[in-house]
Amino acid sequence: MGERVVVGVDGSTGSRAALLFALEEAARRQVGVRVVSALLPPQHWPDAYGLAAPPTIGEMKNDLRVAARRMVDDIVAERSSLAGVPVELHEVEGRPATVLVEHSRGADLLVVGHRGRGGLASAMLGSVGLQCVLHAECPVAVVPTGPQPQPIGQKAEAGEERVGGGFGEAIVGPLY
């Protein structure tokens, strides 16, 4: 396999959850993480912003790199055990789903965030996640932003409850 985990990052809460999951999974597998941020090309930028001079592609890629680096650094500061995971940052021009599917070639795992908006919408997969699930060339993990189940057999801590489901028992903790 590709010996790496690929994760899509766009600065959202969902992509932060995906990045944390990707870093933890890469640490467990002892592989690196490729953090991919997609940038729509200028022909997709709306003219309605009223900017005298829109930012250049180079400036936008730099902004994406700074934001992704900050997100990685924040997670590693919270979870020092992830400090040894090799991280590559990539800012790529193109539609997010297309870019992520391309980067899935040769990877062990592609991780994307789930963009639920509550109620019925949270039960539905977003368009980028759906395209990745349908077209990626490796397994895909779609990570929700809510509380995450812990591996079976791990002890529950105060404020957590043990839940059962179709795939076995898990521990669900409070929101953090």
Sequence and secondary structure as in RCSB ss.txt:
>XXXX:A:sequence
MGERVVVGVDGSTGSRAALLFALEEAARRQVGVRVVSALLPPQHWPDAYGLAAPPTIGEMKNDLRVAARRMVDDI
VAERSSLAGVPVELHEVEGRPATVLVEHSRGADLLVVGHRGRGGLASAMLGSVGLQCVLHAECPVAVVPTGPQPQ
PIGQKAEAGEERVGGGFGEAIVGPLY
>XXXX:A:secstr
   EEEEE  SSHHHHHHHHHHHHHHHHHT EEEEEEEE  GGGS GGG  SS   HHHHHHHHHHHHHHHHHHH
HHH GGGTTS EEEEEEES HHHHHHHHHTT SEEEEE    SHHHHTS  HHHHHHHHH SS EEEE SS  EE
 TT    TT EEEEETTEEEEE    
